[in-house]
Amino acid sequence: MTTTLLPIGAEAPRFSAPASDGHTYSLEALLARGPVALFFYPGNNTPG
């Protein structure tokens, strides 16, 4: 896992992650269906 920040507009690395619906989704599979917008917010599920 890298800790280097990507520049704005850079291509996201390929990854997969479990979702709250119990399925695991991969970026590659989602991109096959069309454009994807990724949002990251570090405060999710944390106090404050």
C-alpha distance matrix in Angstrom:
0.0 3.8 6.8 9.3 11.6 13.0 16.7 19.0 19.9 16.9 15.9 13.0 10.5 11.7 10.7 12.9 13.7 16.8 19.5 22.4 24.8 23.3 22.0 18.5 18.1 16.2 16.0 17.8 20.6 21.1 21.4 23.9 26.1 26.0 24.4 21.6 21.1 17.9 18.4 16.1 17.9 16.4 19.8 19.9 21.3 21.6 24.9 26.2
3.8 0.0 3.8 5.6 8.3 10.0 13.7 16.3 17.6 14.7 14.4 12.0 10.1 12.5 12.3 15.2 16.0 19.3 21.6 24.5 27.0 25.9 24.5 21.1 20.1 18.0 17.0 18.8 22.0 22.1 21.8 24.7 26.8 26.2 24.1 21.5 20.6 17.4 17.8 15.5 17.3 16.0 19.6 20.3 22.2 22.1 25.3 26.0
6.8 3.8 0.0 3.8 6.4 9.3 12.6 15.3 17.3 14.9 15.5 13.3 12.4 15.1 14.8 17.3 17.6 20.6 22.5 25.0 27.8 27.1 26.1 22.9 21.9 20.1 19.0 21.2 24.2 23.8 23.6 26.7 28.5 27.6 25.1 22.3 20.7 17.4 17.0 14.3 15.6 13.9 17.5 18.8 20.8 20.2 23.0 23.4
9.3 5.6 3.8 0.0 3.8 6.4 9.5 12.6 14.7 12.3 13.5 12.1 11.8 15.1 15.7 18.7 19.5 22.8 24.4 27.0 29.7 29.3 27.9 24.6 23.2 21.0 19.2 21.1 24.4 23.8 23.0 26.3 28.1 26.8 24.0 21.6 20.0 17.1 17.0 14.8 16.5 15.5 19.2 20.7 23.2 22.7 25.3 25.2
11.6 8.3 6.4 3.8 0.0 3.8 6.5 9.1 11.6 9.9 11.7 10.6 11.4 14.9 15.6 18.6 19.1 22.3 23.4 26.0 28.6 28.6 27.3 24.2 22.4 20.3 18.1 20.4 23.5 22.3 21.4 24.9 26.4 24.7 21.6 19.1 17.1 14.4 14.1 12.2 14.0 13.8 17.4 19.0 21.9 21.6 24.1 23.6
13.0 10.0 9.3 6.4 3.8 0.0 3.8 6.5 8.2 6.1 8.2 7.9 9.5 13.2 14.6 17.8 18.9 22.3 23.3 26.1 28.4 28.5 26.8 23.6 21.3 18.9 16.2 18.1 21.4 20.1 18.7 22.2 23.7 21.8 18.7 16.6 14.9 12.8 13.3 12.4 15.0 15.6 19.2 20.4 23.5 23.7 26.4 25.8
16.7 13.7 12.6 9.5 6.5 3.8 0.0 3.8 6.2 5.5 8.9 9.9 12.3 15.9 17.7 20.8 21.9 25.3 25.8 28.5 30.7 31.2 29.4 26.4 23.8 21.5 18.4 20.1 23.3 21.7 19.9 23.3 24.6 22.2 18.8 17.2 15.2 13.8 14.2 14.0 16.4 17.5 20.9 22.3 25.7 25.7 28.1 27.1
19.0 16.3 15.3 12.6 9.1 6.5 3.8 0.0 3.8 5.6 8.9 10.1 13.3 16.5 18.2 20.9 21.8 24.9 25.0 27.5 29.5 30.5 28.6 26.0 23.1 21.1 17.8 19.7 22.4 20.3 18.5 22.1 22.9 20.1 16.5 15.0 12.6 11.8 12.2 12.8 15.3 17.1 20.2 21.4 25.0 25.3 27.6 26.3
19.9 17.6 17.3 14.7 11.6 8.2 6.2 3.8 0.0 3.8 6.6 8.8 12.3 15.1 17.3 20.0 21.4 24.6 24.6 27.3 28.9 29.9 27.7 25.0 21.9 19.6 16.0 17.4 20.1 18.0 15.7 19.1 20.0 17.0 13.5 12.7 11.1 11.2 12.6 14.0 17.1 19.3 22.4 23.0 26.6 27.4 29.9 28.8
16.9 14.7 14.9 12.3 9.9 6.1 5.5 5.6 3.8 0.0 3.8 6.3 9.2 12.3 14.8 18.0 19.8 23.3 23.9 26.9 28.5 29.0 26.6 23.6 20.6 17.9 14.4 15.5 18.7 17.3 15.0 18.2 19.8 17.3 14.2 13.2 12.2 11.7 13.5 14.4 17.6 19.3 22.7 23.2 26.6 27.4 30.2 29.5
15.9 14.4 15.5 13.5 11.7 8.2 8.9 8.9 6.6 3.8 0.0 3.8 6.5 9.0 11.9 15.1 17.3 20.9 21.7 24.9 26.2 26.4 23.8 20.7 17.6 14.6 11.1 11.9 15.2 14.1 11.7 14.8 16.7 14.6 12.0 11.1 11.1 10.7 13.4 14.5 18.1 19.8 23.2 23.1 26.3 27.5 30.6 30.4
13.0 12.0 13.3 12.1 10.6 7.9 9.9 10.1 8.8 6.3 3.8 0.0 3.8 6.4 8.6 11.7 13.7 17.3 18.3 21.6 23.1 23.1 20.7 17.5 14.6 11.8 8.7 10.3 13.5 12.5 11.1 14.4 16.2 14.8 12.4 10.4 10.2 8.7 11.2 11.8 15.5 16.9 20.4 20.1 23.0 24.4 27.6 27.7
10.5 10.1 12.4 11.8 11.4 9.5 12.3 13.3 12.3 9.2 6.5 3.8 0.0 3.8 6.3 10.0 12.5 16.3 18.0 21.6 23.0 22.4 19.9 16.3 13.9 10.7 8.4 9.5 13.1 13.1 12.0 14.8 17.2 16.5 14.8 12.9 13.3 11.4 13.8 13.8 17.2 18.0 21.6 21.1 23.6 25.0 28.4 28.9
11.7 12.5 15.1 15.1 14.9 13.2 15.9 16.5 15.1 12.3 9.0 6.4 3.8 0.0 3.8 7.2 10.4 14.1 16.0 19.8 20.7 19.8 17.0 13.4 11.0 7.5 5.8 6.4 9.9 10.6 10.1 12.4 15.0 15.0 14.1 12.3 13.6 12.1 14.9 15.1 18.6 19.4 22.7 21.6 23.8 25.6 29.2 30.1
10.7 12.3 14.8 15.7 15.6 14.6 17.7 18.2 17.3 14.8 11.9 8.6 6.3 3.8 0.0 3.8 6.8 10.5 12.8 16.5 17.6 16.5 14.0 10.3 8.5 5.7 5.7 7.6 10.0 10.7 11.5 13.7 15.7 16.3 15.6 13.1 14.1 11.9 14.1 13.9 17.0 17.5 20.6 19.0 20.8 22.8 26.6 27.8
12.9 15.2 17.3 18.7 18.6 17.8 20.8 20.9 20.0 18.0 15.1 11.7 10.0 7.2 3.8 0.0 3.8 7.1 9.6 13.4 14.2 12.8 10.2 6.5 5.3 3.9 6.1 8.3 9.2 10.0 12.0 13.8 15.2 16.5 16.3 13.6 14.8 12.7 14.7 14.5 17.2 17.8 20.3 18.2 19.5 21.9 25.7 27.3
13.7 16.0 17.6 19.5 19.1 18.9 21.9 21.8 21.4 19.8 17.3 13.7 12.5 10.4 6.8 3.8 0.0 3.8 6.5 10.0 11.5 10.2 8.5 5.4 5.6 6.5 8.7 11.5 11.7 11.8 14.3 16.3 17.0 18.3 17.8 14.7 15.2 12.7 13.8 13.2 15.3 15.6 17.7 15.2 16.1 18.7 22.5 24.3
16.8 19.3 20.6 22.8 22.3 22.3 25.3 24.9 24.6 23.3 20.9 17.3 16.3 14.1 10.5 7.1 3.8 0.0 3.8 6.9 8.2 6.6 5.8 4.1 6.3 8.9 11.5 14.2 13.4 13.4 16.6 18.2 18.3 20.0 19.8 16.8 17.2 14.9 15.6 15.0 16.4 16.7 18.0 15.0 15.1 18.2 21.8 24.0
19.5 21.6 22.5 24.4 23.4 23.3 25.8 25.0 24.6 23.9 21.7 18.3 18.0 16.0 12.8 9.6 6.5 3.8 0.0 3.8 5.4 5.6 5.6 5.9 7.1 10.3 12.4 15.3 14.1 13.2 16.6 18.3 17.7 19.1 18.9 15.8 16.0 14.0 14.4 14.3 15.4 16.2 17.0 13.5 13.8 17.3 20.7 22.6
22.4 24.5 25.0 27.0 26.0 26.1 28.5 27.5 27.3 26.9 24.9 21.6 21.6 19.8 16.5 13.4 10.0 6.9 3.8 0.0 3.8 5.4 7.5 9.1 10.7 14.1 16.0 19.0 17.5 16.3 19.8 21.5 20.4 21.8 21.6 18.4 18.3 16.4 16.1 15.9 16.2 16.8 16.8 13.0 12.5 16.2 19.3 21.4
24.8 27.0 27.8 29.7 28.6 28.4 30.7 29.5 28.9 28.5 26.2 23.1 23.0 20.7 17.6 14.2 11.5 8.2 5.4 3.8 0.0 3.8 5.7 8.7 10.3 14.1 16.3 18.7 16.6 15.7 19.4 20.4 19.1 21.0 21.4 18.7 19.2 18.0 18.3 18.7 19.4 20.4 20.4 16.7 16.3 20.0 22.9 25.0
23.3 25.9 27.1 29.3 28.6 28.5 31.2 30.5 29.9 29.0 26.4 23.1 22.4 19.8 16.5 12.8 10.2 6.6 5.6 5.4 3.8 0.0 3.8 6.8 9.7 13.2 16.2 18.3 16.3 16.2 19.9 20.7 20.0 22.3 22.9 20.2 21.0 19.4 19.9 19.9 20.8 21.2 21.6 18.0 17.3 20.9 24.0 26.4
22.0 24.5 26.1 27.9 27.3 26.8 29.4 28.6 27.7 26.6 23.8 20.7 19.9 17.0 14.0 10.2 8.5 5.8 5.6 7.5 5.7 3.8 0.0 3.8 6.4 10.0 13.1 14.8 12.6 12.9 16.5 17.1 16.6 19.1 20.0 17.6 18.9 17.7 18.9 19.3 20.8 21.6 22.6 19.2 19.1 22.6 26.0 28.1
18.5 21.1 22.9 24.6 24.2 23.6 26.4 26.0 25.0 23.6 20.7 17.5 16.3 13.4 10.3 6.5 5.4 4.1 5.9 9.1 8.7 6.8 3.8 0.0 3.8 6.8 10.1 11.9 10.5 11.2 14.5 15.4 15.7 17.9 18.5 16.0 17.3 15.8 17.3 17.5 19.4 20.1 21.6 18.6 19.0 22.2 25.8 27.8
18.1 20.1 21.9 23.2 22.4 21.3 23.8 23.1 21.9 20.6 17.6 14.6 13.9 11.0 8.5 5.3 5.6 6.3 7.1 10.7 10.3 9.7 6.4 3.8 0.0 3.8 6.7 8.7 7.2 7.5 10.8 12.0 12.3 14.2 14.7 12.3 14.0 12.9 15.0 15.7 18.2 19.5 21.4 18.6 19.7 22.8 26.4 28.0
16.2 18.0 20.1 21.0 20.3 18.9 21.5 21.1 19.6 17.9 14.6 11.8 10.7 7.5 5.7 3.9 6.5 8.9 10.3 14.1 14.1 13.2 10.0 6.8 3.8 0.0 3.8 5.3 5.3 6.4 8.7 10.1 11.5 13.1 13.4 11.3 13.3 12.2 14.9 15.7 18.7 19.9 22.3 20.0 21.6 24.3 28.0 29.3
16.0 17.0 19.0 19.2 18.1 16.2 18.4 17.8 16.0 14.4 11.1 8.7 8.4 5.8 5.7 6.1 8.7 11.5 12.4 16.0 16.3 16.2 13.1 10.1 6.7 3.8 0.0 3.8 5.5 5.1 6.0 8.6 10.1 10.7 10.3 8.2 10.3 9.5 12.8 14.0 17.5 19.1 21.8 19.9 22.1 24.6 28.2 29.0
17.8 18.8 21.2 21.1 20.4 18.1 20.1 19.7 17.4 15.5 11.9 10.3 9.5 6.4 7.6 8.3 11.5 14.2 15.3 19.0 18.7 18.3 14.8 11.9 8.7 5.3 3.8 0.0 3.8 5.5 5.2 6.3 9.1 10.1 10.7 10.0 12.8 12.8 16.2 17.7 21.2 22.8 25.6 23.7 25.8 28.3 31.9 32.8
20.6 22.0 24.2 24.4 23.5 21.4 23.3 22.4 20.1 18.7 15.2 13.5 13.1 9.9 10.0 9.2 11.7 13.4 14.1 17.5 16.6 16.3 12.6 10.5 7.2 5.3 5.5 3.8 0.0 3.8 5.5 5.2 7.0 9.3 10.9 10.4 13.6 14.0 17.3 19.0 22.3 24.1 26.5 24.2 26.0 28.8 32.4 33.5
21.1 22.1 23.8 23.8 22.3 20.1 21.7 20.3 18.0 17.3 14.1 12.5 13.1 10.6 10.7 10.0 11.8 13.4 13.2 16.3 15.7 16.2 12.9 11.2 7.5 6.4 5.1 5.5 3.8 0.0 3.8 5.4 5.4 6.8 7.9 6.9 10.2 11.0 14.4 16.6 19.8 22.1 24.3 22.0 24.1 27.1 30.4 31.2
21.4 21.8 23.6 23.0 21.4 18.7 19.9 18.5 15.7 15.0 11.7 11.1 12.0 10.1 11.5 12.0 14.3 16.6 16.6 19.8 19.4 19.9 16.5 14.5 10.8 8.7 6.0 5.2 5.5 3.8 0.0 3.8 5.2 5.1 5.8 6.2 9.8 11.2 14.9 17.4 20.9 23.3 25.8 24.0 26.5 29.1 32.5 32.9
23.9 24.7 26.7 26.3 24.9 22.2 23.3 22.1 19.1 18.2 14.8 14.4 14.8 12.4 13.7 13.8 16.3 18.2 18.3 21.5 20.4 20.7 17.1 15.4 12.0 10.1 8.6 6.3 5.2 5.4 3.8 0.0 3.8 5.6 8.2 9.5 13.3 14.9 18.6 21.0 24.5 26.8 29.2 27.2 29.4 32.2 35.6 36.2
26.1 26.8 28.5 28.1 26.4 23.7 24.6 22.9 20.0 19.8 16.7 16.2 17.2 15.0 15.7 15.2 17.0 18.3 17.7 20.4 19.1 20.0 16.6 15.7 12.3 11.5 10.1 9.1 7.0 5.4 5.2 3.8 0.0 3.8 7.2 8.7 12.4 14.6 18.0 20.8 24.0 26.7 28.7 26.5 28.7 31.7 34.9 35.4
26.0 26.2 27.6 26.8 24.7 21.8 22.2 20.1 17.0 17.3 14.6 14.8 16.5 15.0 16.3 16.5 18.3 20.0 19.1 21.8 21.0 22.3 19.1 17.9 14.2 13.1 10.7 10.1 9.3 6.8 5.1 5.6 3.8 0.0 3.8 6.5 10.1 12.9 16.4 19.5 22.8 25.7 27.9 26.0 28.6 31.4 34.4 34.6
24.4 24.1 25.1 24.0 21.6 18.7 18.8 16.5 13.5 14.2 12.0 12.4 14.8 14.1 15.6 16.3 17.8 19.8 18.9 21.6 21.4 22.9 20.0 18.5 14.7 13.4 10.3 10.7 10.9 7.9 5.8 8.2 7.2 3.8 0.0 3.8 6.9 10.0 13.4 16.7 20.0 23.1 25.3 23.9 26.8 29.3 32.2 32.0
21.6 21.5 22.3 21.6 19.1 16.6 17.2 15.0 12.7 13.2 11.1 10.4 12.9 12.3 13.1 13.6 14.7 16.8 15.8 18.4 18.7 20.2 17.6 16.0 12.3 11.3 8.2 10.0 10.4 6.9 6.2 9.5 8.7 6.5 3.8 0.0 3.8 6.4 9.9 13.1 16.4 19.4 21.6 20.1 23.0 25.5 28.5 28.4
21.1 20.6 20.7 20.0 17.1 14.9 15.2 12.6 11.1 12.2 11.1 10.2 13.3 13.6 14.1 14.8 15.2 17.2 16.0 18.3 19.2 21.0 18.9 17.3 14.0 13.3 10.3 12.8 13.6 10.2 9.8 13.3 12.4 10.1 6.9 3.8 0.0 3.8 6.6 10.1 13.3 16.6 18.7 17.5 20.8 22.9 25.7 25.3
17.9 17.4 17.4 17.1 14.4 12.8 13.8 11.8 11.2 11.7 10.7 8.7 11.4 12.1 11.9 12.7 12.7 14.9 14.0 16.4 18.0 19.4 17.7 15.8 12.9 12.2 9.5 12.8 14.0 11.0 11.2 14.9 14.6 12.9 10.0 6.4 3.8 0.0 3.8 6.7 10.1 13.1 15.5 14.5 17.7 19.7 22.6 22.4
18.4 17.8 17.0 17.0 14.1 13.3 14.2 12.2 12.6 13.5 13.4 11.2 13.8 14.9 14.1 14.7 13.8 15.6 14.4 16.1 18.3 19.9 18.9 17.3 15.0 14.9 12.8 16.2 17.3 14.4 14.9 18.6 18.0 16.4 13.4 9.9 6.6 3.8 0.0 3.8 6.7 10.0 12.1 11.5 15.0 16.7 19.3 18.9
16.1 15.5 14.3 14.8 12.2 12.4 14.0 12.8 14.0 14.4 14.5 11.8 13.8 15.1 13.9 14.5 13.2 15.0 14.3 15.9 18.7 19.9 19.3 17.5 15.7 15.7 14.0 17.7 19.0 16.6 17.4 21.0 20.8 19.5 16.7 13.1 10.1 6.7 3.8 0.0 3.8 6.5 9.1 9.0 12.6 13.7 16.6 16.3
17.9 17.3 15.6 16.5 14.0 15.0 16.4 15.3 17.1 17.6 18.1 15.5 17.2 18.6 17.0 17.2 15.3 16.4 15.4 16.2 19.4 20.8 20.8 19.4 18.2 18.7 17.5 21.2 22.3 19.8 20.9 24.5 24.0 22.8 20.0 16.4 13.3 10.1 6.7 3.8 0.0 3.8 5.6 6.2 10.0 10.6 13.1 12.5
16.4 16.0 13.9 15.5 13.8 15.6 17.5 17.1 19.3 19.3 19.8 16.9 18.0 19.4 17.5 17.8 15.6 16.7 16.2 16.8 20.4 21.2 21.6 20.1 19.5 19.9 19.1 22.8 24.1 22.1 23.3 26.8 26.7 25.7 23.1 19.4 16.6 13.1 10.0 6.5 3.8 0.0 3.8 5.6 8.6 8.3 10.9 10.9
19.8 19.6 17.5 19.2 17.4 19.2 20.9 20.2 22.4 22.7 23.2 20.4 21.6 22.7 20.6 20.3 17.7 18.0 17.0 16.8 20.4 21.6 22.6 21.6 21.4 22.3 21.8 25.6 26.5 24.3 25.8 29.2 28.7 27.9 25.3 21.6 18.7 15.5 12.1 9.1 5.6 3.8 0.0 3.8 6.3 5.4 7.5 7.4
19.9 20.3 18.8 20.7 19.0 20.4 22.3 21.4 23.0 23.2 23.1 20.1 21.1 21.6 19.0 18.2 15.2 15.0 13.5 13.0 16.7 18.0 19.2 18.6 18.6 20.0 19.9 23.7 24.2 22.0 24.0 27.2 26.5 26.0 23.9 20.1 17.5 14.5 11.5 9.0 6.2 5.6 3.8 0.0 3.8 5.5 8.5 9.4
21.3 22.2 20.8 23.2 21.9 23.5 25.7 25.0 26.6 26.6 26.3 23.0 23.6 23.8 20.8 19.5 16.1 15.1 13.8 12.5 16.3 17.3 19.1 19.0 19.7 21.6 22.1 25.8 26.0 24.1 26.5 29.4 28.7 28.6 26.8 23.0 20.8 17.7 15.0 12.6 10.0 8.6 6.3 3.8 0.0 3.8 6.9 9.2
21.6 22.1 20.2 22.7 21.6 23.7 25.7 25.3 27.4 27.4 27.5 24.4 25.0 25.6 22.8 21.9 18.7 18.2 17.3 16.2 20.0 20.9 22.6 22.2 22.8 24.3 24.6 28.3 28.8 27.1 29.1 32.2 31.7 31.4 29.3 25.5 22.9 19.7 16.7 13.7 10.6 8.3 5.4 5.5 3.8 0.0 3.8 6.4
24.9 25.3 23.0 25.3 24.1 26.4 28.1 27.6 29.9 30.2 30.6 27.6 28.4 29.2 26.6 25.7 22.5 21.8 20.7 19.3 22.9 24.0 26.0 25.8 26.4 28.0 28.2 31.9 32.4 30.4 32.5 35.6 34.9 34.4 32.2 28.5 25.7 22.6 19.3 16.6 13.1 10.9 7.5 8.5 6.9 3.8 0.0 3.8
26.2 26.0 23.4 25.2 23.6 25.8 27.1 26.3 28.8 29.5 30.4 27.7 28.9 30.1 27.8 27.3 24.3 24.0 22.6 21.4 25.0 26.4 28.1 27.8 28.0 29.3 29.0 32.8 33.5 31.2 32.9 36.2 35.4 34.6 32.0 28.4 25.3 22.4 18.9 16.3 12.5 10.9 7.4 9.4 9.2 6.4 3.8 0.0
